[in-house]
Amino acid sequence: ARAGSDARAVIRVSTKANPAGEAGDTSMGGLGVANLQGQFTRSLEALGTSSCDIFYLHWPDNETHLEETLREVQRSYEQNMFVRFGLSNYTPEEVAEIHCHMRERGWVLPTVYQGMYNAVTRNVEKDLLPLLRELDMGFYAFNPLAGGMLTGKHAFDMGANTADGRFKGNDWYQDRFWKEGYFRALQNVQEGCEAQGIPMKNAALRWLSYHSALDGRQGDAVIIGCSSLDQLTENLEAFCEKENGKGRLPVSLVDLWNDAWASVEGISPHFAPYGTSKPPLCNYSHAQQSSSVGLPYARTYSSVASSFKRKPPSRYAGRCFSSLSSPVSHSGNAKITNAAVTEDGKQVEVRFHDGSVYRFHASWLLDSSPSQFNESYVRRSARGVAEVAEGGVRALVTCISGEDSGDTVRVELTRERDNGTTGAESHEFSGVWLHAFAPYVGQFVRHSSQQGGAIGGGDKKRNKDQDHLLSDLTISYNEPWGADKTIRSFSADDLYGIHSTQAQFLETMAIEGVARIDGLKAPLSYDTNAVGDHLEDLVNRAVGKMYQHPRRKSRYGVMREKMATAAAPHLSDYNFDNALSMHTDHAFIDGVQGYFQFMLQAQGSVRSKVCNGLAVAAYIRDTDPRSFELLSSTNVTHSLRTLHYDVNGDYCHISGFHDGVFEDTHTHPIIQMDDEGHVVKVSHAEIKRGICAIPFEDYEDFMVAYSKWMDLIEDDRFVCHFDWPENSVIVTNNWYVLHGRATKPVDKERIMVWGYIQKHIADLRYRLLKQRELETKTGLSSDWTTRIPNHVLKSMISIDPSARDYLNQPRN
């Protein structure tokens, strides 16, 4: 660990946290927050470094909640204490749960598993290795020689405690391998090795290298260990036998290894003998939610997996896979440790501090450089496309610079023009920027098999279609809530001008779906065309321009008892005396319906209620799959002919057709999903439901499912009641939070003002706020943070709300 930067670029330093706390102690609790912090800190101090390449959880801690352990792992990762996260001695079920838990939250994913594997210990092949392939995790094999058993130097009758090496006085290793059945099975192998003139140890290591299920291209490796330099050299030579034409073993010897495994399979030690964490993850992190909310189910990973069309690992259909990628690209990991040109200057190879190495087209670097764009962030000219397309760009790396070196790399790019002239331009590229783009545009360079294949993650990422940052937050972090939901409060003054508060507000709306804004100034006038001015100004400053109905004069609507529409019998939802079932607004509008709905209690304090439609949809999916299928696939028509605006956009009460009439219709399922099977929207308003063209054979079943939906969205278990003071604003995510009728004030006329923000406005405001955050934290200018696809931007910024202090603060 104390080696120089050049050595650290090729040497991987790892450490483990032991659930026993200290080696030799048989108690548990070592993976609790305090003990885990202490272990990690002492280990790094002993290694003489502030960061290691791989940090492992050694085995499950039976006395510590896994949620507690994983949160501390993430905290350490965010402090740049390690680069890659590894597991060892965990069951496949818990590996899948850990991976799911980390992915759901955008935390660091485990990328390597250290497990027991050799020619006569192959239990990992059945369940574990297929899972690791699904999760893109590498496998590092320990005990390749079964503690020395496969060297051929031991005999059963000599006694384990008289043997050299690992077996002497070591009950663990004796229990694993010192069994008469093993010695009998290996007798034929030893004789076969002698007949071929191959040392048994050499044959065991060559079996791993050339005949096992390991694959260096998948990032697999063998932990060979040694007690001396001579032994290390001897072991390494077994992996270099291919150079002498002796890499693969004779078929007869491979068959003997297979026969030996078949005879000991029943007594072979399991790779995960330590049980599981306490309690299993799925029963801990979600049971709290279900019990506190009073929902009649605890969300399990089997139910979560059914929420997705993407097929999970075949034996682990109960594990979930969220779409949100790990969010934080630490500047330390993104530092550049080396850069050089390849392919006659057509490519630039860059090595980052986390060990990953990528090649970039020189032409891509030129095409993406801010020099190609003017001060308005648009391209200066279209003429450079031909130079890029024809590969007429050459690179020369001139220097790597920055704090402690590595923040940037300067590259001289030369164009070959049509007239035969060349022009050289110097460009400086940020390490953070290149590191974020690398998995999408770069060619991943893998290391040799001796170094374990791929490092740093390195799989090629798909260049996605339009990615929506706020929708991803909803999919990845929304949890079911119900009756005891506490609604987070924001200050109107803070939302007017504090960008970080604006970002927090948008994240809360995406994840929790409801918030309250306090402290809005009282209206200067209760006139219909002025009562909502302060609300409109706040929304415009914090998010953007509100949606405007095609006929209404103002950007906001008004409900009150004393208005032109009060006597209109068809406006039952405008009449505060009428009951109003739970609904989302704009179910009848196609394509441009409101995303976030802002409702100002301009006069009178009341109580009202909301319901998390995603929680109801999840409940139906778990308990009545047929009803869920019908509600998510049957098209229902919502329709509205708006009569209450006149041709000038004022409220009116005019019977029959007139020039202010406007028609809306929208046909869609009540529950709507994306291509991966995530529920992304519920759209429902019973009083606006039109005539539905439901197939004859489905009608009766659908109406039963629809009736169940109607009952559940009014069910006390799923409905949250709240106080709504005068001059406060309730904001709902209209894509999945339903709301109902508020109570009437006892002492005055109730005046309520409402308006909407469309989805693209909220998404783009959030993108801008996160770009500004990136510029502030990294020092990158807007030249680098603009023009970036959202899925790349996510890897450069922190969008992990569960790691933010504000989500853990007491809520009003």
BELCOR-V484661 format. One record per backbone hydrogen bond with DSSP energy under -0.5 kcal/mol. CO is the residue of the C=O (numbers start at 1). NH is the residue of the N-H. If there is no record, write none. Layout:
co=CO nh=NH
co=CO nh=NH
This chain:
co=4 nh=8
co=5 nh=9
co=7 nh=10
co=7 nh=11
co=10 nh=12
co=11 nh=13
co=12 nh=14
co=13 nh=53
co=13 nh=54
co=15 nh=56
co=17 nh=58
co=18 nh=21
co=19 nh=30
co=20 nh=22
co=22 nh=25
co=29 nh=32
co=32 nh=36
co=33 nh=37
co=34 nh=38
co=35 nh=39
co=36 nh=40
co=37 nh=41
co=38 nh=42
co=39 nh=43
co=40 nh=44
co=41 nh=45
co=42 nh=46
co=43 nh=47
co=44 nh=48
co=44 nh=49
co=45 nh=48
co=52 nh=83
co=53 nh=84
co=54 nh=15
co=55 nh=86
co=56 nh=17
co=56 nh=58
co=57 nh=88
co=60 nh=62
co=61 nh=64
co=61 nh=278
co=64 nh=278
co=65 nh=69
co=66 nh=70
co=67 nh=71
co=68 nh=72
co=69 nh=73
co=70 nh=74
co=71 nh=75
co=72 nh=76
co=73 nh=77
co=74 nh=78
co=75 nh=79
co=76 nh=81
co=77 nh=80
co=81 nh=52
co=84 nh=55
co=85 nh=111
co=85 nh=112
co=86 nh=57
co=87 nh=114
co=91 nh=95
co=92 nh=96
co=93 nh=97
co=94 nh=98
co=95 nh=99
co=96 nh=100
co=97 nh=101
co=98 nh=102
co=99 nh=103
co=100 nh=104
co=101 nh=105
co=102 nh=106
co=102 nh=107
co=103 nh=106
co=106 nh=327
co=109 nh=85
co=111 nh=138
co=112 nh=87
co=113 nh=115
co=113 nh=140
co=114 nh=89
co=115 nh=142
co=118 nh=121
co=121 nh=118
co=122 nh=125
co=123 nh=126
co=123 nh=127
co=124 nh=129
co=127 nh=131
co=128 nh=132
co=129 nh=133
co=130 nh=134
co=131 nh=135
co=132 nh=137
co=133 nh=136
co=138 nh=113
co=139 nh=141
co=139 nh=221
co=140 nh=115
co=140 nh=142
co=141 nh=223
co=142 nh=117
co=143 nh=146
co=145 nh=148
co=145 nh=150
co=146 nh=149
co=147 nh=166
co=148 nh=151
co=148 nh=153
co=149 nh=152
co=155 nh=158
co=156 nh=159
co=159 nh=162
co=160 nh=163
co=164 nh=167
co=165 nh=168
co=167 nh=170
co=169 nh=171
co=170 nh=174
co=171 nh=175
co=172 nh=176
co=173 nh=177
co=173 nh=178
co=174 nh=178
co=177 nh=179
co=179 nh=182
co=179 nh=183
co=180 nh=184
co=181 nh=185
co=182 nh=186
co=183 nh=187
co=184 nh=187
co=184 nh=188
co=185 nh=189
co=186 nh=190
co=187 nh=191
co=188 nh=192
co=189 nh=193
co=190 nh=194
co=191 nh=195
co=192 nh=196
co=193 nh=197
co=193 nh=198
co=199 nh=203
co=200 nh=204
co=201 nh=205
co=202 nh=206
co=203 nh=207
co=204 nh=208
co=205 nh=209
co=206 nh=210
co=207 nh=211
co=207 nh=212
co=215 nh=218
co=215 nh=220
co=216 nh=219
co=216 nh=454
co=221 nh=141
co=222 nh=224
co=223 nh=144
co=228 nh=232
co=229 nh=233
co=230 nh=234
co=231 nh=235
co=232 nh=236
co=233 nh=237
co=234 nh=238
co=235 nh=238
co=235 nh=239
co=236 nh=239
co=237 nh=240
co=238 nh=241
co=240 nh=243
co=241 nh=244
co=241 nh=246
co=242 nh=245
co=250 nh=253
co=250 nh=254
co=251 nh=255
co=252 nh=256
co=253 nh=257
co=254 nh=258
co=255 nh=259
co=256 nh=260
co=257 nh=261
co=258 nh=262
co=259 nh=263
co=260 nh=264
co=261 nh=265
co=264 nh=267
co=264 nh=268
co=265 nh=268
co=272 nh=275
co=277 nh=279
co=279 nh=66
co=280 nh=283
co=280 nh=284
co=281 nh=284
co=281 nh=285
co=282 nh=286
co=284 nh=288
co=286 nh=290
co=287 nh=291
co=288 nh=292
co=289 nh=293
co=290 nh=294
co=290 nh=295
co=293 nh=483
co=297 nh=299
co=300 nh=304
co=301 nh=305
co=302 nh=306
co=304 nh=307
co=305 nh=308
co=313 nh=316
co=314 nh=317
co=316 nh=319
co=327 nh=329
co=328 nh=330
co=330 nh=334
co=332 nh=335
co=333 nh=354
co=335 nh=337
co=335 nh=353
co=338 nh=351
co=340 nh=349
co=342 nh=345
co=342 nh=347
co=343 nh=346
co=345 nh=395
co=346 nh=362
co=347 nh=342
co=348 nh=350
co=348 nh=360
co=349 nh=340
co=350 nh=358
co=351 nh=337
co=351 nh=338
co=352 nh=355
co=356 nh=352
co=357 nh=445
co=358 nh=350
co=359 nh=443
co=360 nh=348
co=361 nh=365
co=362 nh=366
co=363 nh=367
co=364 nh=368
co=365 nh=369
co=366 nh=369
co=369 nh=372
co=370 nh=373
co=372 nh=380
co=374 nh=377
co=378 nh=374
co=382 nh=385
co=383 nh=386
co=384 nh=388
co=385 nh=389
co=386 nh=390
co=387 nh=392
co=388 nh=391
co=391 nh=393
co=392 nh=416
co=394 nh=414
co=396 nh=412
co=399 nh=410
co=401 nh=407
co=401 nh=408
co=402 nh=405
co=406 nh=336
co=407 nh=431
co=408 nh=401
co=409 nh=411
co=409 nh=429
co=410 nh=398
co=410 nh=399
co=411 nh=413
co=411 nh=427
co=412 nh=396
co=413 nh=425
co=414 nh=394
co=415 nh=417
co=415 nh=423
co=417 nh=420
co=421 nh=417
co=423 nh=415
co=425 nh=413
co=427 nh=411
co=427 nh=429
co=429 nh=409
co=430 nh=434
co=431 nh=435
co=432 nh=436
co=433 nh=437
co=434 nh=438
co=435 nh=439
co=437 nh=440
co=437 nh=441
co=438 nh=442
co=439 nh=461
co=442 nh=444
co=443 nh=359
co=444 nh=446
co=448 nh=451
co=448 nh=453
co=449 nh=452
co=453 nh=447
co=456 nh=458
co=462 nh=464
co=467 nh=469
co=468 nh=472
co=469 nh=473
co=470 nh=474
co=471 nh=475
co=472 nh=476
co=473 nh=477
co=473 nh=478
co=474 nh=478
co=482 nh=485
co=486 nh=488
co=488 nh=516
co=490 nh=518
co=491 nh=495
co=492 nh=496
co=493 nh=497
co=494 nh=497
co=494 nh=498
co=497 nh=499
co=498 nh=502
co=499 nh=503
co=500 nh=504
co=501 nh=505
co=502 nh=506
co=503 nh=507
co=504 nh=508
co=505 nh=509
co=506 nh=510
co=507 nh=511
co=508 nh=512
co=508 nh=513
co=513 nh=733
co=514 nh=488
co=515 nh=731
co=516 nh=490
co=516 nh=518
co=517 nh=729
co=518 nh=492
co=527 nh=530
co=527 nh=531
co=530 nh=533
co=532 nh=536
co=533 nh=537
co=534 nh=538
co=535 nh=539
co=536 nh=540
co=537 nh=541
co=538 nh=542
co=539 nh=543
co=539 nh=544
co=557 nh=754
co=559 nh=752
co=561 nh=563
co=563 nh=566
co=565 nh=568
co=567 nh=569
co=568 nh=571
co=570 nh=572
co=571 nh=574
co=571 nh=575
co=572 nh=575
co=574 nh=576
co=575 nh=578
co=580 nh=741
co=583 nh=739
co=584 nh=587
co=586 nh=589
co=589 nh=591
co=590 nh=592
co=595 nh=734
co=595 nh=735
co=596 nh=757
co=597 nh=599
co=597 nh=732
co=598 nh=600
co=598 nh=755
co=599 nh=730
co=600 nh=602
co=600 nh=753
co=601 nh=727
co=603 nh=751
co=606 nh=724
co=607 nh=743
co=608 nh=722
co=609 nh=740
co=610 nh=720
co=611 nh=613
co=611 nh=738
co=612 nh=615
co=612 nh=616
co=613 nh=617
co=614 nh=618
co=615 nh=619
co=616 nh=620
co=617 nh=621
co=618 nh=622
co=619 nh=623
co=620 nh=624
co=624 nh=628
co=625 nh=629
co=626 nh=630
co=627 nh=631
co=628 nh=632
co=629 nh=633
co=630 nh=633
co=630 nh=634
co=631 nh=670
co=631 nh=671
co=636 nh=638
co=636 nh=668
co=637 nh=690
co=638 nh=666
co=640 nh=642
co=640 nh=664
co=641 nh=643
co=642 nh=662
co=644 nh=652
co=646 nh=649
co=649 nh=553
co=650 nh=646
co=658 nh=661
co=662 nh=642
co=664 nh=640
co=666 nh=638
co=668 nh=636
co=670 nh=672
co=670 nh=683
co=672 nh=680
co=672 nh=681
co=674 nh=677
co=676 nh=309
co=676 nh=310
co=678 nh=674
co=678 nh=680
co=681 nh=672
co=684 nh=584
co=685 nh=688
co=686 nh=689
co=688 nh=639
co=690 nh=692
co=692 nh=694
co=695 nh=698
co=695 nh=699
co=696 nh=700
co=698 nh=702
co=699 nh=703
co=700 nh=704
co=701 nh=705
co=702 nh=706
co=703 nh=707
co=704 nh=708
co=705 nh=709
co=706 nh=710
co=707 nh=711
co=708 nh=712
co=709 nh=713
co=711 nh=714
co=712 nh=715
co=715 nh=718
co=715 nh=719
co=717 nh=483
co=718 nh=612
co=719 nh=721
co=720 nh=610
co=722 nh=608
co=724 nh=606
co=725 nh=728
co=727 nh=520
co=728 nh=601
co=729 nh=517
co=729 nh=731
co=730 nh=599
co=731 nh=515
co=732 nh=597
co=732 nh=734
co=733 nh=736
co=733 nh=737
co=735 nh=682
co=736 nh=613
co=736 nh=738
co=738 nh=611
co=739 nh=583
co=750 nh=561
co=751 nh=602
co=751 nh=603
co=752 nh=559
co=753 nh=600
co=754 nh=557
co=755 nh=598
co=756 nh=547
co=757 nh=595
co=757 nh=596
co=758 nh=762
co=759 nh=763
co=760 nh=764
co=761 nh=765
co=762 nh=766
co=763 nh=767
co=764 nh=768
co=765 nh=769
co=766 nh=770
co=767 nh=771
co=768 nh=772
co=769 nh=773
co=770 nh=774
co=771 nh=775
co=772 nh=776
co=773 nh=777
co=774 nh=778
co=774 nh=780
co=775 nh=779
co=781 nh=784
co=781 nh=785
co=782 nh=786
co=785 nh=788
co=789 nh=792
co=789 nh=793
co=790 nh=794
co=792 nh=795
co=793 nh=796
co=793 nh=797
co=797 nh=799
co=799 nh=801
co=800 nh=803
co=801 nh=804
co=804 nh=807
co=805 nh=808
co=805 nh=809
co=806 nh=809
